Amino acid sequence: MTTSTMPMPVEVSLRWGDVDSYGHVNNCEIVRIIEEARMRWLMSSGVFDGETAVVAAHEIGYLRPLRYSLDPVDVEVWTSNVRRSSFEFNFRILNSDRQVSVKAVSRMVMFDLEKQESYAIGPRLRGFLTAACGERL
């Protein structure tokens, strides 16, 4: 495994409706933000066409409130634990002061929707995931 020198930044816009009555982005919307970052990262790679990966688990740590801003939030994305049919995404969501507001890990499993079973990560996608591999949060 190679370790990337820097996580890939992905910008995700906040919506006013993401904010709850406490004045910060609601925890449910944090999952939407990491989903959006994950898909932008994967789809921009060009190696995910025709592939299907499903979420097996999320781990989310809320370190400080993420407040609404007109500017998009930066989500740092990298992978870890690339295995036969699964891998992890790691996320750090930065607030407008560039402080980490949220840390999250999503375990993904390659999944054949028709057969309802996992399948091995192909060589092209594996190469891409491995090149972006770093330490797990």
C-alpha positions, 0 to 999 in steps of 0.5 A: 500500500502506498500512502498519499501525502495529502487527502483529496479535498472535495468541496460540498455546499451546505443548504440552509435546510441542513441547519437544525434548531441548535444552529448547526448542521444536523447529524443526519445532514453530515451523513449526506455531506460525506455521501456527496464527498464520497460520490464526487471523489469516486465519480471524478476518478473515472474508474468507478463506472459500472461498479457498485459499492454499498455502505456496510458501516459508518463511524462518525465523531462530532468534534465541534459544531459545523455552522451554515456558511455560503461557502462550501465546506472542504471535506478531506477524503482518503481510503484505508484498509483496501481488502478483497471486496471492501475498503474504507473511506476516511473523511474530515469535514473542515469548518470555515476556520479550517478546523476539523468539525467531523471525522468519519469512516465509511466501510464500503463493500463491492456488491452485485445487486442482481446476485445479492453478493459481494465481489472482488474489487477490480484491478483498475479500481483497486489501483486507484483506491490503493494510491489514495490509501492512508491511515485510518482515522 
